[in-house]
């Protein structure tokens, strides 16, 4: 897991910036770790951040995500059923 974390940190963050000094690298790494732990939700954690899991906050996130998925699906079904096309509106063939 740690190798995957470092690969993502390198390829998705560090290599996109100018790494001209050690201080710059330290600042970028610190920023990435803070963002990773406190702001980026993880699918393996049920849509929660590592900080939320570690500090036992936002325990209802998986339920909120599931409810949101169901509501979005219902809205898509309703919108699709409300649409009409020329083929559907044509009278049936004799």
C-alpha positions in Angstrom: 0.0 0.0 0.0 2.8 2.4 0.8 4.4 1.8 -2.6 1.1 2.7 -4.3 0.8 5.8 -2.2 4.3 7.0 -3.1 3.7 6.1 -6.8 0.6 8.3 -6.8 2.3 11.1 -4.9 5.2 11.1 -7.4 3.3 10.8 -10.6 0.2 12.8 -9.8 1.7 15.5 -7.8 5.5 15.8 -7.5 6.5 15.2 -11.1 4.0 17.9 -12.2 5.9 20.6 -10.2 9.4 22.1 -10.5 11.5 20.3 -8.0 14.4 22.7 -7.9 15.2 22.7 -4.2 14.9 20.3 -1.2 12.7 22.9 0.5 10.3 22.8 -2.4 10.1 19.0 -2.3 9.4 19.0 1.4 6.7 21.7 1.0 5.0 19.8 -1.8 5.2 16.4 0.1 3.7 18.0 3.2 0.9 19.6 1.2 0.1 16.3 -0.6 0.0 14.3 2.6 -2.3 16.8 4.3 -4.6 16.8 1.3 -4.5 13.0 1.0 -5.4 12.6 4.7 -7.9 15.4 5.2 -9.6 16.2 1.9 -9.5 13.3 -0.5 -12.2 10.7 0.0 -11.2 7.1 -0.5 -13.4 4.4 -2.0 -11.7 1.8 0.3 -12.9 3.8 3.3 -16.5 4.1 2.1 -16.1 7.6 0.7 -14.4 8.9 3.9 -11.0 10.5 4.3 -8.3 8.8 6.4 -8.6 11.5 9.0 -12.4 10.9 9.3 -11.7 7.2 9.8 -8.8 7.7 12.3 -10.6 10.3 14.4 -14.0 8.5 14.1 -15.8 11.4 12.4 -18.3 11.3 9.5 -19.6 7.8 10.3 -22.7 8.3 8.2 -20.9 9.0 4.9 -21.5 5.6 3.4 -25.2 5.8 4.1 -25.3 9.3 2.6 -23.5 8.1 -0.5 -25.9 5.2 -0.9 -29.0 7.4 -0.5 -27.5 9.9 -3.0 -26.9 7.0 -5.5 -30.5 5.8 -5.1 -31.9 9.4 -5.5 -29.8 10.0 -8.6 -30.9 6.7 -10.1 -34.6 7.5 -9.5 -34.1 10.9 -11.1 -32.5 9.4 -14.1 -35.3 6.8 -14.5 -37.9 9.5 -14.2 -36.1 11.8 -16.8 -35.7 8.9 -19.2 -39.3 7.8 -18.9 -40.5 11.4 -19.5 -38.7 11.7 -22.8 -40.4 10.9 -26.1 -38.9 10.3 -29.5 -40.4 10.4 -32.9 -40.3 6.6 -33.2 -42.3 6.2 -30.0 -44.9 8.9 -30.9 -45.6 7.4 -34.4 -48.8 5.4 -34.8 -48.3 1.7 -34.9 -47.9 0.1 -38.3 -50.9 -1.8 -39.7 
